[in-house]
């Protein structure tokens, strides 16, 4: 039957299993972390617990890596084992010291650097109790030698990494010959454990205090009290260490010190290394028992997560070609499903944190493409000059009475040819997005690096091929528009025709809402200010906030144009923006010539520009003066009218072609590139890869075999631990809780009833734990009244020890 005392070895086995894992475990195991300032005596405390000299010593930072010290009680023999040196027993503890130094230097070098990677050491001895301690580097203030200047922060971060875990008990070691209020260990413990529920205080160097001073108030838990109290110890002096004084002799001297000291002899049974070891054993055992339900649930969850992986590992035979083919098809099927989800948003693998590739492609279609088409640069004066020259050239010697069609055709075709570039740019952007998706998904097949590379290469090849086909197709579309100018198009505005207006009711359609910063509205009232803007097909309104109740202004968008605004001209350092203005000489609204809008996010601004394009607000392409006309027409009014008519018709027809490009480009890309790539990934990729004759596709990566071993090791360790924990819970119900040490470490001294019974100062007194749900307090000093009552219930009165020497009764009579 499993005993409750077996819990610590069980947790030790879990720690060893987790330490061998390539990644940190998700389970927070109970442990005790030893924290203290540099030269506070942490190493001496640990050596006293073991009874051997085995830790590196010296000046400066000696402990430079966490040391996970697992003490195991055995009946015979004393030896140590390192996790990194399996199957090797160290019976000479000087060799253990040398191995710790060598392993530390191997990881950190000899320049006093530190590392978070722990050293795991097991010590087996009949002189120890089952216990697990983590020795952490001592806090230091100044960098020494080649240490980084932020060594203090690095050590602090390492300590916080361990003690911030909820299941970690904190052994705060502080020297008695310095002010406890300045203790680095207690300061750190207070940050992560403000209620003191996990902190155990250890006071060292009691024998080095100035004459006439003592630490009685600290050990009685009256000065800076802790829930688990303080334990005093006396370590060997430097002279004793240099003289190789035996630790057992030092422990006997420690016992005599506490029994003979007038300030500590009443606490002698609760001080010293033996009591510290026993107390820590009981504290850790009880702490493990308290956390068993959460540990069991974590282990069960971990087993449930590992079982499918273990089942797959057990079935996998790396030498079976049929198994390899089956695994490869499963990998490719998963790859196709993830690609479909990323592009089309279907399936059960939809990402909820980042925008998928399909969403970003949609933004390219409906935001980037219209903006690129609208930004096609036209030199207004040059266009008018070319129109005038063309009219004269096609009229020849006869002159022109009517507006010549050929001049219209020539100018239109020149403008339409400029749409090739933005269409090809969007194709390239979509293909780049698809390559990014493929690279991200193929990287997930890192278990089989050759297969991953081949899948990525095959998909990239398909994308490049489809990209060229799509460009040729769109080139045909644009060439078709150049081949035939359809002046009978229903949306075309002829010279004498009527401009087609918006349908009734279109103006109320909301295109976009959001926050923008105005940089020239109410300049005298504070300059830039944020408003909530609502853009419709006909108007732009801005409000005080998104409740849309307090409207500041309603701007009609008729004849409004948009132009870029340099970031340097915007106030408050906004990174990007644009301006709305009226091309005529009148103000845009009120007394403002233009409305400057900005935002810190460039992509956000691009979305607003696309929204204004949908509302019919286009970028300004020139200053719109008639300089080009005057240069050609001179004072000929008839020529000027013809130039203006052709210019108006060109604008109308180019706008029609622009809408065709906006419609055809997304359709062509989706059909020729995306659908073709999707079909290839779902149906043809396996055959394509096999046809390439690539061998060893299913060769695993270097770390995959190690990963399988780690998974199996973690699974077996977790399963065994779960079985033992369940056995402890179900079969040790009647096992009595080991005595008083659990309840003797407490933050506040509790009141005891005065009693006529007496007990010896020199004999250890066994005090039964009080039957209560919460931890009991430290027993009060025999024969004296305890401090005022606290919230914790009072402890039971002590029983006299057999053979004890009676003391004087208390000052007042005891309660009957």
Beta strands, then each sheet from edge to edge (+ up, - down):
strand 1: 31-36
strand 2: 65-73
strand 3: 79-82
strand 4: 85-90
strand 5: 115-125
strand 6: 131-135
strand 7: 168-175
strand 8: 199-204
strand 9: 230-232
strand 10: 510-518
strand 11: 529-536
strand 12: 539-543
strand 13: 551-556
strand 14: 560-564
strand 15: 576-582
strand 16: 594-599
sheet 1: 4+ 3- 5+ 2+ 6- 1- 7- 8- 9-
sheet 2: 13+ 12- 11+ 10- 16+ 15- 14+
end
